[in-house]
Amino acid sequence: MAPRRQSKRGKEHADLAVDTSTTTRSKRIKAESDPLSGDQPTDQKAGNEQTVGISPPGGAVRTTRSLRGVKSQLQTPDNSKVSESESGPVSNSEPLSEISKSKSGSKVPESETVSEEPENERTKNENGEELTEYERARRETMAKNEAMLMSLGVTEAAEGLGASIQAKRSRAAAKGLQTVRAKKEKKEPVEVRRSSRIQHIAPESLGIERENRDGSVVLHGQEAPFRRPAAATPAPWEEKRRIQGPIKFESSNTDDPASDAAFLDVLKRLRDDQPLRKRAAEAPSVDPTKLTLRESDVARVVKDRIFAVAFFPTTEKVIVAAGDKSGGLGIWDVDAKDTNDGVHVFNVGPKPISALAVSNRDCTKLYSCSFDGSLRVLDVEKGVFDEAYVDEESDFSAMSLGPVDGGHVAYVGDGLGALTVVDLRASTAQVTYQMHGRKINTIDFNPHRSHIFVTGGTDAMAHIWDVRKLPESGTKKVIHPLASLPHVKAVNSIYFSPDGDKLASTSYDNYIRIYDGMLDSLEHVVSKVTPPQPLLISHYNNTGRWISSFRAVWTWDNRHVAVGSMNRAIDIVNVESKHLKRLASEQMPTIPARNAVHPLMPIIAGGVSGGKIHIWR
């Protein structure tokens, strides 16, 4: 059905309705754009709804608008107040821009314009077109709002806040090692193989002269190129071999020998400290759940994922060491203000550093063991990382220093469950015992019963041993411990508490086990008495492939353990009430899988996969 044609009389009535509302259009727009205006209910008797169109016969245009009440009167440029009754009607059936275009040649009087912009900016847009009444009013409102923000100082405050946040981010990223993205090597273009048949190239008519035993064939006068045996390429593990001999104390993150020499002097002065005497003093009274992380206490110490973290047992300075997946060893003087931010990085091997330990009798002796079968010690007098023991056929996975022999013996575990007793003075192995069926993950000695130590392995077992009852000669047969603590899955770690009365183990079965009073019943355990049941604390420990396994370590108060969390925090777990408190911060956006507790001060270090150390104190 064809649309109904509007009569000439109806069109005249519509034009008359639009013309009637044009004279008061600017005032109505200002009244609607004023921020102090509010909504009022429609009241037809009060004149809130006004008709500006005429309803002629034959489909005339009728436009109505419910005017919203204005709580305050507007001030016009000529200081005359415009009330609601003067604002006039507004069409609700057509946009304001269309209404302004419907009347050709209509312009807004200059007396109704409050903008102080130049004439061309007030009447022209970016494309040089004439502005509509709505666009003009919108620009005036935006200018007023901008002026109000400037008068309140909000703009300057926002700019200052953004600058401070950017400065903090740059400072936090600048401490320690810098992340350098390797440039992609340009690969040479490879010639694409094309089918000779598709290219309509006749095949070679040479016949086969002979066929070799390796499968290659020789044509008449030449050898077929597609049958040549591929050249042998070296295996990737053959390219990274163990570094033999002493390694100089030369940082890889600096070219200044004076900086390394100054740091060696700092380590030499630690020799006068007596950590064993201070260890016997009272434990710190600081609540481990109240520790905080400052921006200045975060630094990237190594390049790769952290496998081991250890503090130097001294109160003179806060010095922490970390070993990573690629054989990097980093030592960080936390409060140093030198050009390296106190970070010194050394490459001591091609394979991961599995354990770190500092001698309790000599703070300058830093021991590290690696999966390449080497045990190294830092000699500050010579300025080298010397080889204390090497077994290229083993992959050392755990280490602990034996306090019973004055710190001259190291106990090293490997990936096959064997434990080797190493005489550090002679750099030779005394004996080797087969203690687990699979890899040994941790070895820890009791701080008050120095002849007792505990081991945890991937075979889901933890064993308690007495050094005095071990066979004098080594054996590959499995020997019997004082006590065995079975688990459901692999034991990632097991450690004694500082008072030596408790044990805390971490396992892949998502439990932290607390063994209390275990040492008091060892004699009964030997007599085939069932050991006491542990306290089970639920904790998610399945870190996956790319994150190091969690290991719960004791704090100084004997009541809490610190363990990494998948929630990017360090969980402080109360072993008595099972209450958990998380140490989380914006400065630590990744998962701290490997943590260490300072033996003499209330400090916790969290190591993450990116090589950063976070000092909570």
Residue pairs with C-beta under 8 A, 6 or more apart in sequence:
4 59
6 58
6 59
7 56
7 57
7 58
7 59
9 56
9 57
9 58
10 56
10 57
10 58
10 59
10 60
10 61
13 53
13 54
13 55
13 56
13 60
13 61
14 53
14 60
14 61
16 54
17 52
17 53
17 54
17 61
17 62
17 63
18 91
18 99
18 102
18 103
19 103
20 52
21 52
21 63
21 88
21 89
21 90
21 91
21 99
22 99
22 103
22 106
23 88
24 86
24 87
24 88
24 89
25 88
25 90
25 96
25 99
25 100
25 108
25 133
26 108
26 109
26 112
26 113
26 133
26 137
27 74
27 76
27 82
27 86
27 87
27 88
27 112
28 67
28 87
28 88
28 89
28 90
29 96
29 133
29 134
29 136
29 137
30 74
30 76
30 82
30 112
30 114
30 137
30 140
31 37
31 70
31 74
31 82
31 84
31 87
32 68
32 90
32 137
33 137
33 138
33 140
33 141
34 70
34 72
34 74
35 141
36 70
36 71
36 72
37 68
37 69
37 70
37 71
37 72
38 68
38 69
38 70
38 71
39 68
39 69
40 48
40 68
40 69
42 48
42 49
42 66
43 49
47 85
48 66
48 67
48 69
49 64
49 65
49 66
49 67
50 64
50 65
50 67
50 88
50 89
51 62
51 64
51 89
52 63
52 64
52 65
52 88
52 89
52 90
52 91
53 60
53 61
53 62
53 63
53 64
53 91
54 60
54 62
55 62
61 93
62 93
63 89
63 91
63 92
63 93
63 94
64 89
64 92
64 93
65 89
65 90
65 91
65 92
66 92
67 84
67 87
67 89
67 90
69 84
70 84
70 87
73 81
73 82
73 83
74 81
74 82
75 81
76 82
76 111
76 112
76 114
77 111
77 112
77 113
77 114
78 111
90 96
91 99
94 102
95 134
96 132
96 133
96 134
97 132
97 133
97 134
97 135
100 106
100 132
100 133
100 134
101 132
108 133
108 136
113 122
113 136
114 140
115 122
115 136
115 139
115 140
115 143
117 139
117 143
122 131
122 136
122 139
123 130
123 131
123 136
124 130
124 131
125 131
125 135
131 139
149 155
168 295
171 295
172 295
172 298
172 587
175 296
175 298
175 299
175 300
175 341
175 343
176 298
176 299
176 300
176 301
176 332
176 341
176 343
176 612
177 253
177 299
177 300
177 301
177 302
177 303
177 330
177 343
177 345
177 611
178 300
179 300
196 202
196 203
204 219
206 219
206 220
206 221
206 222
207 219
207 220
208 217
208 218
208 219
208 220
209 218
209 219
209 220
210 217
210 218
211 217
211 218
212 218
214 229
215 227
215 229
216 223
216 224
216 227
216 228
216 229
217 223
217 224
217 227
218 224
240 350
240 351
241 350
242 349
242 350
242 351
242 372
242 373
242 374
242 390
242 392
243 347
243 348
243 349
243 350
244 387
245 387
246 382
246 384
246 385
246 386
246 387
247 346
247 347
247 348
247 376
247 384
247 385
248 383
248 384
249 260
249 264
249 346
249 378
249 380
249 383
249 384
249 385
250 257
250 260
250 346
251 259
251 260
251 340
251 344
251 345
251 346
252 328
252 345
252 346
252 347
253 340
253 343
253 344
253 345
254 260
254 339
254 340
254 344
256 339
259 338
259 339
259 340
259 344
260 344
260 383
262 338
263 331
263 333
263 344
264 380
264 383
266 317
266 333
267 319
267 363
267 364
267 378
267 380
268 364
268 380
268 381
269 316
270 312
270 314
270 316
270 317
270 319
270 363
270 364
271 362
271 363
271 364
271 380
273 314
273 315
273 316
273 363
275 313
275 314
275 360
275 361
275 363
275 599
275 600
276 360
276 361
278 315
278 600
279 313
279 360
279 447
279 599
279 600
283 498
283 556
283 557
283 558
284 556
284 557
284 601
284 602
286 556
286 602
287 557
288 555
288 556
288 557
288 560
288 562
288 572
288 602
288 604
289 560
289 572
289 581
289 583
291 583
291 602
291 603
291 604
291 616
291 617
292 585
292 616
292 617
293 583
293 585
293 587
293 588
293 614
293 615
293 616
294 587
294 615
295 587
297 334
297 614
297 615
297 616
297 617
298 587
298 588
298 612
298 613
298 614
298 615
299 332
299 334
299 341
299 342
299 343
299 612
299 613
300 343
300 610
300 611
300 612
300 613
301 320
301 322
301 330
301 331
301 332
301 343
301 345
301 611
301 612
301 613
302 322
302 323
302 324
302 328
302 329
302 330
302 345
302 611
303 324
303 326
303 328
303 345
303 611
304 324
304 325
304 326
304 328
304 611
305 324
305 325
305 546
305 547
305 548
305 609
305 610
305 611
306 322
306 323
306 324
306 325
306 548
306 593
306 594
306 607
306 608
306 609
306 611
306 613
307 323
307 324
307 325
307 352
307 353
307 354
307 548
307 594
308 322
308 323
308 353
308 354
308 355
308 356
308 368
308 594
309 320
309 321
309 322
309 356
309 594
309 595
309 596
309 605
309 607
309 613
310 320
310 321
310 322
310 356
310 357
310 358
310 366
310 596
311 318
311 319
311 320
311 321
311 358
311 596
311 597
311 598
311 599
311 603
311 605
312 319
312 320
312 321
312 358
312 363
312 366
313 358
313 360
313 363
313 599
313 600
314 363
314 600
315 600
315 601
317 333
317 334
317 335
318 333
318 334
318 335
318 598
318 601
318 603
318 615
318 617
319 331
319 332
319 333
319 334
320 331
320 332
320 334
320 596
320 605
320 613
320 615
321 329
321 330
321 331
321 332
321 356
321 358
321 366
322 329
322 330
322 332
322 356
322 607
322 611
322 613
323 329
323 330
323 352
323 353
323 354
323 355
323 356
323 368
323 370
324 330
324 352
324 353
324 611
325 352
326 350
326 352
327 347
327 348
327 349
327 350
327 351
327 352
327 353
327 370
327 372
328 345
328 346
328 347
328 348
328 353
328 611
329 345
329 346
329 347
329 348
329 353
329 368
329 385
330 343
330 344
330 345
330 346
330 611
331 343
331 344
331 346
331 366
332 342
332 343
332 344
332 613
333 342
334 342
334 615
335 342
336 342
346 385
348 368
348 370
348 376
348 385
349 370
349 372
349 374
349 376
350 372
351 370
351 371
351 372
351 395
352 370
352 371
353 368
353 369
353 370
354 369
354 370
354 371
354 396
354 397
354 398
354 399
355 368
355 369
355 396
355 397
355 398
355 399
355 400
356 366
356 367
356 368
357 366
357 367
357 399
357 400
357 401
357 410
358 365
358 366
358 367
359 365
359 367
359 401
359 407
360 401
360 403
360 407
361 406
361 407
362 407
364 378
364 380
365 377
365 378
365 407
366 377
366 378
367 375
367 376
367 377
367 378
367 388
367 399
367 401
367 410
368 375
368 376
368 377
368 385
369 375
369 376
369 396
369 398
369 399
369 412
370 376
370 396
371 395
371 396
371 397
371 415
372 392
372 395
373 390
373 391
373 392
373 393
373 394
373 395
373 396
374 387
374 389
374 390
374 396
375 387
375 388
375 389
375 390
375 396
375 399
375 410
375 412
375 422
376 385
376 386
376 387
376 388
377 385
377 386
377 388
377 424
378 384
378 385
378 386
379 385
379 386
387 427
388 410
388 422
388 424
388 427
389 410
389 412
389 420
389 422
389 424
389 427
389 428
389 429
391 420
391 429
394 414
394 415
394 416
394 418
394 420
395 414
395 415
396 412
396 413
396 414
397 413
397 414
397 415
397 439
397 440
397 441
398 412
398 413
398 440
398 441
398 442
398 443
398 455
399 410
399 411
399 412
399 413
399 443
400 410
400 411
400 443
400 444
400 445
400 453
401 407
401 409
401 410
401 411
401 445
402 409
402 410
402 411
402 421
402 445
402 450
402 453
402 467
403 445
403 447
403 450
404 445
404 450
404 451
404 467
408 423
408 424
408 425
409 421
409 422
409 423
409 424
409 430
410 421
410 422
410 424
411 419
411 420
411 421
411 422
411 443
411 453
412 419
412 420
412 422
413 419
413 420
413 435
413 436
413 439
413 440
413 441
413 443
413 455
414 420
414 439
414 440
415 438
415 439
416 438
416 439
417 434
417 435
417 436
417 437
417 438
417 439
417 440
417 457
417 459
418 432
418 433
418 434
418 435
418 440
418 476
419 432
419 433
419 434
419 435
419 440
419 443
419 455
420 429
420 431
420 432
421 429
421 430
421 431
421 432
421 433
422 428
422 429
422 430
423 429
423 430
430 474
431 470
431 471
431 472
431 473
431 474
432 474
432 476
433 470
433 471
433 474
433 475
433 479
434 475
434 476
434 477
434 478
434 479
435 455
435 457
435 463
435 465
435 478
435 479
435 481
436 455
436 457
436 458
436 459
436 461
436 463
437 457
437 459
437 461
437 478
438 457
438 458
438 459
439 457
439 458
440 455
440 456
440 457
441 456
441 457
441 458
441 490
441 491
441 492
441 493
441 549
442 455
442 456
442 491
442 492
442 493
442 494
442 495
442 551
443 453
443 454
443 455
444 453
444 454
444 494
444 495
444 496
445 452
445 453
445 496
446 452
446 453
446 454
446 496
446 500
446 519
447 496
447 498
447 499
447 500
448 499
448 500
449 500
449 519
451 466
451 467
451 468
452 464
452 465
452 466
452 467
452 482
452 519
453 464
453 465
453 467
454 462
454 463
454 464
454 465
454 494
454 495
454 496
454 503
455 462
455 463
455 465
455 494
456 462
456 491
456 492
456 493
456 494
456 505
457 490
457 491
458 490
458 491
459 490
460 486
460 487
460 488
460 489
460 490
460 491
460 507
461 484
461 485
461 486
461 487
461 491
462 484
462 485
462 486
462 487
462 491
462 494
462 503
462 505
463 481
463 482
463 483
463 484
463 485
464 481
464 482
464 483
464 484
464 485
464 518
464 522
465 481
465 482
466 482
469 482
470 479
471 479
482 522
482 525
482 526
483 518
483 522
483 525
483 526
483 531
485 494
485 503
485 505
485 513
485 515
485 531
485 534
487 505
487 507
487 509
487 513
488 507
488 509
488 511
489 507
489 508
489 509
490 507
490 508
491 505
491 506
491 507
492 506
492 507
492 508
492 541
492 549
492 550
492 551
493 505
493 506
493 549
493 551
493 552
493 553
494 503
494 504
494 505
494 506
495 503
495 504
495 551
495 552
495 553
495 554
496 502
496 503
496 554
497 503
497 504
497 554
497 558
498 554
498 556
498 558
499 558
500 519
501 516
501 517
501 519
501 558
502 514
502 515
502 516
502 518
502 554
502 558
502 575
503 513
503 514
503 515
503 518
504 512
504 513
504 514
504 515
504 552
504 553
504 554
504 561
504 575
505 512
505 513
505 515
505 534
505 552
506 512
506 539
506 541
506 549
506 550
506 551
506 552
506 563
507 513
507 541
508 541
508 542
508 549
509 541
510 538
510 539
510 540
510 541
510 542
511 536
511 537
511 538
511 539
511 541
512 536
512 537
512 539
512 552
512 561
512 563
512 573
513 534
513 535
513 536
513 537
514 534
514 535
514 537
514 575
515 531
515 532
515 534
515 535
516 532
516 535
517 532
518 531
518 532
521 529
521 531
521 532
525 531
535 575
535 578
537 573
537 575
537 578
539 550
539 552
539 563
539 571
539 573
540 565
540 566
541 549
541 550
543 549
543 550
543 564
543 566
543 591
543 593
546 609
547 591
547 593
547 609
548 593
548 594
548 609
549 593
550 563
550 564
550 593
551 563
551 564
551 594
551 595
552 561
552 562
552 563
552 573
553 561
553 562
553 563
553 595
553 596
553 597
554 560
554 561
554 562
554 597
555 561
555 562
555 572
555 597
555 604
556 597
556 598
556 602
559 574
559 575
559 576
560 572
560 573
560 574
560 575
561 572
561 573
561 575
562 570
562 571
562 572
562 573
562 595
562 597
562 604
563 570
563 571
563 573
563 595
564 570
564 571
564 591
564 592
564 593
564 594
564 595
564 606
565 571
565 582
565 591
565 592
566 591
567 582
567 584
568 584
568 588
568 589
568 590
568 591
568 592
569 582
569 583
569 584
569 588
569 592
570 582
570 583
570 584
570 592
570 595
570 604
570 606
570 616
571 580
571 581
571 582
571 583
572 580
572 581
572 582
572 583
573 579
573 580
574 580
574 581
583 604
583 616
585 614
587 614
588 606
588 608
588 614
590 608
590 609
590 610
590 612
591 608
591 609
592 606
592 607
592 608
592 614
593 607
593 608
593 609
594 606
594 607
595 604
595 605
595 606
595 607
596 604
596 605
596 607
597 603
597 604
597 605
598 604
598 605
601 617
602 617
603 615
603 616
603 617
604 615
604 616
604 617
605 613
605 614
605 615
605 616
606 613
606 614
606 616
607 613
607 614
608 614
